[in-house]
């Protein structure tokens, strides 16, 4: 949490402050000005903006005499500024709702870190390890505020954010926005890694059951005085603003419910926890009233959460729940009865009981499933989208862009279904004139937007259309369509050259911009731009959609084109092509890139080479997603083009890093090891880090049969990776003359950054990953010469990412499963560690029906499983696992059985014990405690004939093996 300084200091770029040890008179002027400002009815700037101003001033880096940028100094001025920022927050009563709406994540993170610091939270201590009940009330409240904000920020980051429409590009503004975006992502990454700890802190807060206090301007004033004048007043039980125990519980329950609800998307069982917290929040609000709460809660949102939890946690035989549309839709989604789902949406178009947001969330989930490869859902997505669109029309809302995209290529079937939905969504006998007018306008605009007259006549001849539009309106519409048909046919005629297409007549600019956003036809895009430029010469049409993104290395060249029409056209064609490539719509991407190539060939050799490079990357993606999936080798022409790109020496050509990365990964995946090791030019190896890394990987794979050679090449690869994961150290002399060591996050000596290494590794397929990492561990060096320079945190992150990626390729590789379990074990996630230890055993033993190989369940693995169970308070499981060791660990087993606070099934596990000594100890233990029933169960287990010591060794081993199998299968059901 906040005490884990390294990540947070990197994210905030600010040192934690210490309480300013200055006299009150040294900043009385600033305090007086602040109080005067806060007392104004409508202060300008608003109080919350003062926080930003104060913290920005306090976190400005300094420049030394050698013009080197230094971190912000921890001086009197900066301490005063930070204190003033805290006072503004105290004036706002630390209301997270207000602070979150107005402050960015980095600024609020900095503010709350300063609150922790000034509240004397012990530095270097994890919040989860601190006993809140033993802390002063203001300190406990500061920890609570920080962890509540952390959880709320994680939840908020999972919601879709409406993008702000960008204005004219300004380089300094764009750089500032990008820096803040990266800073926010870094902070979010830290918060998500520590989410489990934050949840534990908040769960612990629910057990406090006592009032807490939060800092006010007065208590902050006291902290600013000399330490002797405070005398512990701010740590007493009466200093600061009092927050009652019930108010704290109400808000903490709500925040915990929100994070549990979010986690329920990947773990359905967590919805039960969310339900419990939300309903507890409702109880507390009903008891105390929402107006009495210091922290406000959105009761409408709370009601929505409660309703969703009731649906998600209801049983299938609950008749009352099944009667609601929500539960019916949930059931259809879960069981795959999508036709029933469409029927529910169609029926709801008459009743309008489902909220718009719920309808859209169901559609988003269907789109996600369709994008994961379920082609059968494409039709369902269209039908649900049509139902939603007609519902929007009847309620006067704007038509969603998804409908326009799905209707780009209409067909007879699509129009038939659309007319069916329109007819079923309005009862003409009882409908108001307003509803009829909305439906008529929708059908009329639909006709005007279609280019094929056949589809227009399908709609205009439909019974609903005839009833809604008067004869004069229908005749006028059909006449308009007939007049428009020659222009439509002209647009659809095949053309021989990109410049031979005539522009059409002028129409409304807004409609044309809308068509420009939706179109993926390069010829139509050009025609629209010609029309737009004919209407106005002041607009830059490449800026109308924030989805059109072109890499900066290309953007600078494209925006340098003098002709505005050509500039817009090149930018939009490239942006749309890159977007289609990203969503794997390779057919449209190729059309857009080909048109752009034809366009730029006539005036810019530099952009021509750029387009050839992008088309090469597109061809790589197309092969890997198509023929490459089935193992078909790429054509020799493609391999030659990849080599040609790597060896290209054209000056001043803007290059994207991802193309070189994909080219090298492509050669490795198709075993072009000979080229990478022997034929690739030496200057290319020296200048391109991906080629260098690819050459080392290829050489190591190629020379594995020869132990000496492979050890040499593996050593080179090892040294390169160690250097990437190293940190650089710098010494600095302080004011007191002492020399201190500054440890930077990442060394610049590596051939690439760690993030680039991870990205590259994930592009390699199974054969490469396995050959390098899994089967030939002995080839790697056994020691690192400069151990102190290695950033072990970076190594850990790299290993985590690599193992996660490897398991996506082969989820049944017991080697990787054991490593994944070890990672969870090392990070104290014992339940998850047991899950993967058990999964590793299950995959190599036919779910424990065969014996787990001893090289999988080694003594070390068994001991770690024992420790996991012990720390989870499953002490009977500990005793049983002690039998799995080559030498039974009686000491640990007996100690575990003595524990009376066990969270496992205890005596129901006795049937899995085959060691008679342990069973005899259990009998003695229960007799001593007077537990007659449990003693009888232990005696019954001892009395089984197959455990008789006089039996042959084969019988005893068979008895042990059978109990091992049943126990491990029971454990698997528990942890899977």
ZAVODREN-470031 format. One record per residue (C-alpha): x, z negated, y. Coordinates in steps of 0.25 Angstrom, whole numbers, plus 5000, padded with zeros to 4 digits. Layout:
// residues N
XZY;...
This chain:
// residues 976
500050005000;500549985014;501649895009;502250015001;503050055013;503750185009;502550275008;501850215020;502950215029;503250365026;501750395028;501650325041;503050355047;503050215053;503650085050;502749965047;502749875060;503049725060;502249635069;502749655083;503649535086;503449545101;502849455112;501349485116;501849515130;502649635126;501449725123;500349655131;500249785140;499949865127;498949765122;498149755135;498049905137;497549915122;496549815124;496049875137;495950005130;495149955118;494149885127;493650015133;492250065129;492850205125;494350195125;495050325126;495850345116;494950265106;495550145101;495850205087;496650315094;497550205100;498050175086;498550315084;499250315097;499950175095;500350215081;500850355084;501750295095;502250185086;502650275075;503350385083;504750405078;505950385087;507150465089;508550405089;509750445097;510150555087;508750615089;508350575075;506950535072;506750385068;505550305063;504750235074;505550115078;504949975075;505049925090;504149845099;503449965105;502950025091;502549885086;501649865098;501050005096;500749975082;500149835086;499249905096;498750005086;498449885077;497649825088;496849945090;496449945075;496149795077;495249835089;494449925079;494349815069;495149895059;493949975056;494450075045;493250165048;493650185063;495150185060;495050295049;494150385057;495150395069;496550365063;497350465053;497850405040;499250395045;498950315057;497950225050;498950205039;500050165050;499050075057;498649995044;500149985040;500349915053;499249825051;499849785037;501149765044;500649675055;499749605045;501049565038;500749635025;502049605017;502849735017;503249805004;502049734997;500949814990;499549764995;499049764980;500049654977;499649564989;498649454987;497649474999;497049334998;498449275001;498649355014;498249325028;496849385031;497349495041;498449535031;497449555019;496549625029;497649725033;497949755018;496449775016;496349865027;497549955023;497049965009;495649995013;496150105022;497050165011;495850175001;494950235012;495950335016;496150375001;494650395000;494550465013;495650565009;494850604997;493650665006;493750805011;494150815026;493550915035;494650995041;494751005056;494751145061;496151175066;496451225080;497551315085;498751285077;499751195084;501051175077;501351025081;499850985079;499851055065;501250975061;500650845066;499350865058;500250905045;501050785047;499850695048;499250765036;500550735028;500650595032;499150565028;499450635015;500650545012;499850415016;498650455007;499650474996;500150334998;498750274999;498250344986;499550294978;499150154983;497650174981;497650084969;498349974976;497349984988;496149974979;496749844972;496949784986;495549814990;495049764977;495849634979;495249624993;493849614987;494249484980;494749414993;493349374997;493849315010;493749365025;494949435031;495449465045;495949595051;496849595063;496249595077;496949625091;497149475092;497849455079;498749575081;499149515095;499549385087;500449465078;501049525090;501549395095;502749315091;502649275076;502649125080;501349135088;500549195077;500749075068;499949135057;498649155065;498449295061;498649255046;497549155047;496149175041;495549185055;496349285063;495849425065;494549495063;493749435051;493249525040;492349455031;492549465016;491249535013;491649645024;492949665017;492349675003;491349775008;492349875014;493349855003;492249884992;491850005000;493250065001;493550024986;492250094982;492650224990;494050234983;493450204969;492450314972;493550414975;494350374963;493050394955;493250544956;494350534945;493950404938;492450394937;492550244932;492950204946;491550244952;491050114946;492050034955;491650124967;490150084964;490449944963;491249934976;490150024984;489049934979;489749814983;489949874997;488449894997;488149754993;489049695004;488449785015;487049745011;487449595011;488249595024;487649725032;488549845036;488449795050;489249665047;490349735041;491649745049;491949875042;490849975042;490450055029;489750185028;488450145021;488050285019;489350325012;489250195004;487850234999;488450364995;489550304987;488550204980;487650324976;488850404971;489350284963;487950264957;487950414952;489450414947;489250284939;487850304934;487750314919;487150444913;485950374907;485550314921;484250384923;484050334937;485450384941;485250514934;483950544942;484850554955;485350694959;486750624961;486850574947;486250704941;487350784949;488450694944;487950704930;487950854931;489350864936;489850774926;489150844914;489350984919;487851024920;488051104933;486751184932;486051054933;486851014945;486451144952;485051114949;485150974955;485751034968;484651144969;483551034967;484150954978;484151064988;482651034989;482750884989;484050874997;484450744991;485950764989;486850745001;487650865006;488950795003;488550764989;488250914986;489550954992;490350854984;489650904971;490051054975;491451014978;491650954964;491051074958;492051164965;493151074961;492751084946;492651234948;494051244954;494651174942;494251294933;492751274929;492351414933;490951384928;490751294940;490851414950;489351444949;488951294949;489751284962;489051404968;487651354965;487951214970;488551264983;487251354984;486351234983;487151154993;487151275003;485651285002;485551135004;486451145016;485551265022;484251185021;484951065027;485451145039;486951125035;488051225036;488351315024;489551265016;490751365015;490751355000;489451424999;490051535008;491251544999;490451554986;489551654992;490651744997;490351834985;488851824982;488251874969;486851894964;486851764956;487351684968;486251734977;485251714966;485651574965;485651554980;484251604982;483851514970;484351394977;483751434991;482451454984;482551314977;482951244989;481751264998;480351244996;479751355005;478351295005;478751155010;480051195017;480151175032;480351295041;481751245045;482151245030;481651385028;482351435041;483651375035;483551445022;483151575028;484351565037;485251545026;484751655018;484851745030;486251715033;486651725018;486151875019;486951895032;488151845026;488151935013;488752075013;488052125000;486652175004;486252164989;486352014990;485652005004;484452074998;484451974986;484251864996;483351935006;482351974995;482251834989;480951764990;481551654998;482151745008;480851825010;480051695012;481051635022;481351755031;480251835038;480151985036;480852015049;481951925047;482251985033;482152125038;483152095050;484152025040;484052145030;484252245042;485452165047;486052165033;485852315032;486552345045;487752255041;487952325027;488852445032;489852345038;489752265025;490052385016;491252425025;491852285023;491752295008;492352435007;493652445000;494852465010;496152525009;496952445019;496752305025;496652365039;495552465036;494352375037;493452385049;492952255056;491552225056;490552195067;490652065075;489951945070;489851795074;491351735074;490851615067;490351695055;491551785055;492451655054;491651605043;491751735035;493251735038;493351595032;492651635019;493151765017;494351795007;494251945008;495451995017;494752115021;493552035026;494451935033;495152045041;493752105045;493251965050;494551935058;494452075065;492952045069;493351905074;494551955082;493652055088;492751945093;493751855099;495251855101;495451705104;495251645090;496351625079;495451645067;496551605057;496151455062;494651455059;494851395045;495751275042;495751315027;496651435031;498051375029;499351465030;500751395027;501451365040;502651455036;501651575036;500751525047;501951535057;502151685054;500651725053;500251655066;501451735073;500651865071;500251915085;499051985081;497951885080;497051965070;498251985061;498651845062;497251795058;497151885047;498551855041;498351705042;496951705036;497251805024;498451715021;497751585022;496551635014;497451685003;498251555002;496951475001;496451574990;497751554983;497651404984;496251404978;496751504967;495851614972;497051714969;496151844970;495751814985;497151764988;497751894983;496851974991;497051895004;498651895002;498652044999;497852075012;498751985020;499952055014;499452195018;499152145032;500552075035;501352185028;501152275040;501752185051;502552065045;503552075033;503651925034;502151895031;502252015021;503251935013;502451805015;501251875008;502051924997;502551784994;501151724994;500651834985;501751804975;501251654975;499851704973;500251784961;500951664955;499751584957;498851694951;499751704939;499851554937;498351534938;498051654929;498851714918;499951604920;498951504915;498851564901;500451584900;500551724904;501851754910;501851814925;502151964927;503551994929;503252044943;502751914947;503951844942;504851944949;504051914962;504251764961;505751794959;505751884971;505151784980;506151674976;507251764979;506651824992;507651825004;506751875015;507151805028;506051735037;504951735027;504051615027;504051555013;503051455007;503751344998;502651354988;502951504984;504451464980;503851344973;502851424965;503851544962;504851444956;503751374948;503251504943;504651544938;504751414931;503351414925;503651554919;505051514913;505851604922;506951504920;508051614919;507751664933;507751534939;509051484932;509851614932;509351724941;508751654954;509751674965;510651554969;510251554984;508851544980;509151414972;509851354983;508751384994;507451364986;507251224980;506151274971;507051384965;508151274963;507151174956;506651294948;508051334943;508351194939;507051174931;507251314925;508651284921;508251154915;507151214907;508051334902;509251244898;508551134891;508951184877;510451154881;510651004884;511851014892;511351124901;509951064903;510550934906;511351004918;510151074923;509250964921;510250874929;510150974941;508650974941;508650814940;509650804952;508750904960;507450824957;508150684960;508650734973;507150784977;506750644973;507850574981;507750504995;508850505006;509350385012;509850355026;510450235033;510150185046;510750075055;509749985061;509749915074;510449795067;511549875062;511149875048;511049995040;509750025033;509350125022;508250225025;507650285013;506950425016;505850475007;506450605002;507850665002;508050795008;509150824998;508150874987;507951024986;506450994988;505450884992;504750804981;503450854984;503951004982;504550964969;503250904964;502451024969;503451114962;503451034949;501851044948;501951204948;502751194935;501951214922;502051134909;503251194902;504151174914;503651024916;503750984902;505151054900;505750984912;505150844911;504650814897;505450854886;506950854891;507050714898;508450704892;509050814900;508850734913;509950644919;509750494916;510250444929;510250474944;511550454952;510950424966;509750334961;509450274975;509250404981;508050434972;506650414978;505950354965;504650354972;504750514974;505150524959;503950444955;503050524963;503650654957;503550604943;502050564945;501750704950;502550774939;501850694928;500450714934;500750864935;501250864921;500050794915;499150904922;499851004914;499950924901;499050804900;499450774886;500950764887;501150624883;502550624890;501950644903;500750544900;501750434897;502550464910;501250464918;500850324912;502250274915;502050314930;500750234930;501450124923;502550124934;501550124945;500750004939;499550094936;499350034922;498050084918;498450224921;499750204914;498950154901;498050284902;499250374901;500050294891;498750304882;498550454885;500050484881;499750414868;498450484866;498850624868;499950614858;499150544847;497850614847;497150504855;497950394846;497450454833;498850474830;500050384832;500650394846;502050444845;503050334847;503850414858;502550404866;502150264865;503550204866;503750054867;503950074882;502650144883;501950034875;502549924884;502049994896;500650004890;500749854887;501149824901;499949914907;498949834898;499649704902;499449734917;498049784915;497749644908;497449714895;498249614887;497649644873;498049784875;499449734878;499449654865;499049774857;500049864863;501149764860;500949814845;501349954849;502749924852;503849944841;504049794841;502749714844;502849634857;502149504853;502649434866;501849524875;500649534865;500449384864;500649364879;499649474882;498649414872;498749274879;498149344892;496649304893;496349394905;496349524897;495649644903;495549724889;494649704877;495449594871;494949554857;494349694855;495749744855;496149654843;495749764833;496949844838;498049744835;498749764822;499849664824;499449534816;500449444825;499649484837;498349464830;498749324825;499149284839;497849324845;497149244834;497949124838;497749154853;496149154852;496149034843;496948954854;495949004865;494748974856;494349124856;493649124843;493049264844;494349334848;495049254837;494149304826;494349454831;495849434830;495749374816;494849484812;495949584817;497049514809;496149514796;496149664795;496849694782;497649814787;498449714796;498849634784;500349614785;500449644770;499949784771;500949904770;501649944783;500850074782;499450004783;499949914794;500450034802;499150104800;498349984805;499249974817;499150124820;497550124819;497550004829;498450074838;497550204838;496350124841;496950034852;497550154859;496250234858;495550114864;496550104875;496450254878;494950244880;495150124889;496150194898;495850344897;
